Amino acid sequence: MTVLYTAQEVMEIIPNRYPIMYIDGVTELEKGKRVVAFKNITYNEPVFQGHFPGEPVWPGVLIIEALAQAGSIPLLTQDDFEGKTAYLGGLNKVKFRQKVQPGDVLRLEVDIVKLRSNAGIGFGQAFVGDKRVAQAELTFIIGAK
C-alpha cells in the first residue's frame, strides 16, 4: 500500500486531533472527487475501555466520523476550499453491516457526488478487507476556519 498522505500530513488539511483523529493515512486522492483512506483499529483505543470490555467493538458512530473526516479531504484540498473547515451537516442512508474489532484495518472510500459553493454530498463506504462494514450518504458544509 502506497501512502500519499500520512496522518501528520492529513492534520495539515483537516482540524481533527487526538483523540478524535481517525485517519492514519490516505492512499488515493482525486481533489474534489474521491478519497481512499485508512484507520488502523488497535486495542489501545480509549473507546475499548467501555465498548465493550471482553468483546471490543469499534462503535458505528466512529466509523461514520472516520468516513466524514476522509470525505472532507477531497473537498479541502481543492483551491476554492483550501484553509477552510468541512462540517458534517447531515447523514442519510446509513447502514452498518458487520462489526469492526481490534486488529482490523478500516478502509474508507468516499466519492463526492455533488458539490456547490459551500456544500457537498459524498457517498462513503467503509471496508475491512473486501467486506463492506458500513455506508452512508454524507452532507458537508464548508465554513471558515
Secondary structure as the mmCIF struct_conf table of DSSP 4:
data_model
#
loop_
_struct_conf.conf_type_id
_struct_conf.id
_struct_conf.beg_label_comp_id
_struct_conf.beg_label_asym_id
_struct_conf.beg_label_seq_id
_struct_conf.end_label_comp_id
_struct_conf.end_label_asym_id
_struct_conf.end_label_seq_id
BEND BEND1 LEU A 4 LEU A 4
STRN STRN1 TYR A 5 THR A 6
HELX_RH_AL_P HELX_RH_AL_P1 ALA A 7 VAL A 10
TURN_TY1_P TURN_TY1_P1 MET A 11 ILE A 13
BEND BEND2 ILE A 14 ILE A 14
TURN_TY1_P TURN_TY1_P2 TYR A 18 PRO A 19
BEND BEND3 ILE A 20 ILE A 20
STRN STRN2 GLY A 25 GLU A 30
TURN_TY1_P TURN_TY1_P3 LYS A 31 LYS A 33
STRN STRN3 ARG A 34 ASN A 40
TURN_TY1_P TURN_TY1_P4 TYR A 43 ASN A 44
HELX_RH_3T_P HELX_RH_3T_P1 PRO A 46 GLN A 49
TURN_TY1_P TURN_TY1_P5 GLY A 50 GLY A 50
BEND BEND4 HIS A 51 HIS A 51
TURN_TY1_P TURN_TY1_P6 PRO A 53 GLY A 54
BEND BEND5 GLU A 55 GLU A 55
HELX_RH_AL_P HELX_RH_AL_P2 GLY A 60 LEU A 76
TURN_TY1_P TURN_TY1_P7 THR A 77 THR A 77
BEND BEND6 GLN A 78 GLN A 78
HELX_RH_3T_P HELX_RH_3T_P2 ASP A 79 PHE A 81
TURN_TY1_P TURN_TY1_P8 GLU A 82 GLY A 83
STRN STRN4 THR A 85 PHE A 96
BEND BEND7 GLN A 98 GLN A 98
TURN_TY1_P TURN_TY1_P9 PRO A 102 GLY A 103
STRN STRN5 VAL A 105 LEU A 115
BEND BEND8 SER A 117 ASN A 118
STRN STRN6 ALA A 119 VAL A 128
TURN_TY1_P TURN_TY1_P10 GLY A 129 ASP A 130
STRN STRN7 LYS A 131 GLY A 143
#
